[in-house]
């Protein structure tokens, strides 16, 4: 059950259409870990919210705007974040155990050290995301492997463990051949 005072403070900030009251409360109460367990915040604007160390497990944050929010060390286990905008958010060391991130926008998000084991990243946009030291599922299905192989940099692929350890050639970036590839003939 969430803490009533924490929920009321956050709801007042949402009603004022500014995260300033919430962020000010967080600065005044640095030792408090916001207990927002299971809150229903779908379709709300929480951009620039300071939610570090918050317990948002089992929360409904579907389609929520969390652009540029700070959620360092937040617990988002079993939360629903389908279609949420987490672009440029700081999610370093956050826990996403069994979190639904289907279609979430995580462009340029900081996921350094985040635990994404068991998270559903189907159709999530991770372009430019910092996945250094992030924990991801070791098993990547063929469909996900194909999806991640398009438009993801070599370093991002390494971070996601998309290369098989048994194939030596997978561990090195592809070399550009000076010869023209047969499929390039159509461009002439």
C-alpha positions as CSV (number, residue, x, y, z in Angstrom):
1,X,0.0,0.0,0.0
2,X,1.5,3.4,-1.0
3,X,2.2,6.1,1.5
4,X,-0.8,8.5,1.5
5,X,1.3,11.6,2.1
6,X,3.7,10.7,-0.7
7,X,0.8,10.1,-3.2
8,X,-1.0,13.3,-2.2
9,X,2.2,15.4,-2.6
10,X,2.8,14.0,-6.0
11,X,-0.9,14.4,-7.1
12,X,-0.8,18.1,-6.0
13,X,2.3,18.6,-8.2
14,X,0.5,16.9,-11.1
15,X,-2.6,19.1,-10.6
16,X,-0.4,22.2,-10.6
17,X,1.0,21.1,-13.9
18,X,4.5,21.5,-12.5
19,X,6.9,19.0,-10.8
20,X,8.4,21.9,-8.9
21,X,6.4,21.3,-5.7
22,X,7.2,17.6,-5.7
23,X,10.9,18.2,-6.5
24,X,11.0,20.9,-3.7
25,X,9.5,18.4,-1.2
26,X,12.1,15.8,-2.3
27,X,14.9,18.3,-1.6
28,X,13.5,19.1,1.8
29,X,13.1,15.4,2.7
30,X,16.2,13.7,1.2
31,X,16.1,10.7,3.6
32,X,12.5,9.8,2.5
33,X,12.2,7.0,0.0
34,X,8.9,7.8,-1.8
35,X,6.5,4.9,-1.4
36,X,4.3,4.9,-4.5
37,X,3.7,1.2,-4.7
38,X,0.9,0.4,-7.2
39,X,-0.2,4.0,-7.9
40,X,-2.3,4.7,-11.0
41,X,-0.5,7.4,-13.0
42,X,-1.3,6.4,-16.6
43,X,-1.4,9.3,-19.1
44,X,0.1,11.8,-16.7
45,X,3.0,14.3,-17.2
46,X,5.9,13.6,-14.9
47,X,8.6,15.1,-17.0
48,X,11.5,16.5,-15.0
49,X,10.2,14.7,-11.8
50,X,12.7,13.7,-9.2
51,X,11.8,10.2,-8.4
52,X,15.1,8.7,-7.4
53,X,14.9,5.8,-4.9
54,X,11.1,5.8,-5.3
55,X,9.2,2.5,-4.9
56,X,7.0,2.5,-8.1
57,X,6.7,-1.3,-8.2
58,X,3.3,-2.4,-9.6
59,X,2.5,1.2,-10.6
60,X,0.6,1.9,-13.8
61,X,2.7,4.5,-15.8
62,X,1.3,3.6,-19.2
63,X,1.7,6.4,-21.7
64,X,3.1,8.6,-19.0
65,X,5.5,11.4,-20.0
66,X,8.7,10.8,-17.9
67,X,10.9,12.8,-20.3
68,X,14.0,13.9,-18.5
69,X,12.8,12.5,-15.2
70,X,15.3,11.3,-12.6
71,X,14.6,7.7,-11.5
72,X,18.0,6.7,-10.2
73,X,17.8,3.5,-8.0
74,X,14.0,3.5,-8.4
75,X,12.1,0.2,-8.1
76,X,9.9,-0.2,-11.1
77,X,9.4,-4.0,-10.7
78,X,6.2,-5.3,-12.3
79,X,5.3,-1.7,-13.3
80,X,3.4,-1.0,-16.5
81,X,5.2,1.5,-18.7
82,X,3.7,0.6,-22.1
83,X,4.1,3.6,-24.5
84,X,5.7,5.7,-21.8
85,X,8.2,8.5,-22.9
86,X,11.4,7.9,-20.9
87,X,13.6,9.8,-23.3
88,X,16.6,11.4,-21.7
89,X,15.5,10.1,-18.3
90,X,18.1,9.1,-15.8
91,X,17.3,5.4,-14.9
92,X,20.7,4.5,-13.7
93,X,20.6,1.5,-11.3
94,X,16.8,1.3,-11.5
95,X,15.2,-2.1,-11.2
96,X,12.8,-3.2,-14.0
97,X,12.2,-6.8,-13.0
98,X,9.2,-8.1,-14.9
99,X,8.4,-4.5,-16.1
100,X,6.2,-4.0,-19.2
101,X,8.1,-1.5,-21.4
102,X,6.3,-2.4,-24.6
103,X,6.6,0.5,-27.1
104,X,8.3,2.7,-24.5
105,X,10.5,5.5,-25.7
106,X,14.0,5.2,-24.1
107,X,15.9,7.4,-26.5
108,X,19.1,8.7,-25.0
109,X,18.0,7.4,-21.6
110,X,20.7,6.7,-19.0
111,X,20.3,3.0,-18.1
112,X,23.8,2.6,-16.6
113,X,23.7,-0.4,-14.3
114,X,20.0,-0.8,-14.6
115,X,18.5,-4.3,-14.0
116,X,16.3,-5.1,-17.0
117,X,16.2,-8.9,-16.4
118,X,12.7,-10.1,-17.2
119,X,11.6,-6.7,-18.7
120,X,9.5,-6.8,-21.8
121,X,11.2,-4.5,-24.3
122,X,9.1,-5.4,-27.3
123,X,9.1,-2.4,-29.7
124,X,10.9,-0.2,-27.2
125,X,13.1,2.5,-28.7
126,X,16.5,2.3,-27.1
127,X,18.4,4.4,-29.7
128,X,21.2,6.3,-28.0
129,X,20.5,4.7,-24.6
130,X,23.4,4.2,-22.2
131,X,23.3,0.5,-21.4
132,X,26.8,0.3,-19.8
133,X,26.8,-2.3,-17.0
134,X,23.1,-2.8,-17.5
135,X,21.8,-6.3,-16.7
136,X,19.8,-7.9,-19.5
137,X,18.4,-11.3,-20.2
138,X,21.1,-13.6,-21.6
139,X,18.6,-15.3,-23.9
140,X,17.6,-13.1,-26.7
141,X,15.0,-14.6,-29.1
142,X,15.6,-14.6,-32.8
143,X,12.9,-12.0,-33.4
144,X,14.4,-9.6,-30.8
145,X,17.9,-10.3,-32.1
146,X,16.8,-9.3,-35.6
147,X,15.0,-6.2,-34.3
148,X,18.0,-5.1,-32.2
149,X,20.4,-5.8,-35.1
150,X,18.9,-3.0,-37.2
151,X,19.8,0.6,-36.2
152,X,21.7,-0.4,-33.0
153,X,25.4,0.4,-32.7
154,X,28.1,-2.2,-32.3
155,X,28.7,-1.1,-28.7
156,X,25.0,-1.3,-27.9
157,X,24.9,-4.8,-29.3
158,X,27.8,-5.8,-27.1
159,X,26.1,-4.3,-24.1
160,X,23.0,-6.2,-24.8
161,X,24.9,-9.5,-25.3
162,X,23.6,-10.0,-28.8
163,X,26.7,-11.8,-30.0
164,X,27.2,-15.5,-29.4
165,X,30.3,-16.2,-27.4
166,X,31.0,-19.3,-29.5
167,X,31.5,-17.4,-32.8
168,X,34.8,-15.6,-32.9
169,X,33.7,-13.5,-35.9
170,X,30.8,-12.1,-33.9
171,X,33.2,-10.5,-31.4
172,X,34.7,-8.1,-33.9
173,X,32.9,-5.3,-35.8
174,X,32.2,-6.0,-39.4
175,X,35.0,-4.9,-41.7
176,X,34.1,-2.7,-44.6
177,X,35.2,-4.3,-47.9
178,X,36.8,-2.2,-50.6
179,X,35.0,-4.4,-53.1
180,X,31.5,-3.5,-54.0
181,X,28.8,-5.8,-52.6
182,X,26.5,-7.4,-55.2
183,X,23.5,-5.8,-53.7
184,X,25.0,-2.4,-54.4
185,X,24.7,-2.8,-58.2
186,X,21.2,-1.5,-58.1
187,X,22.5,1.9,-57.0
188,X,24.6,2.3,-60.2
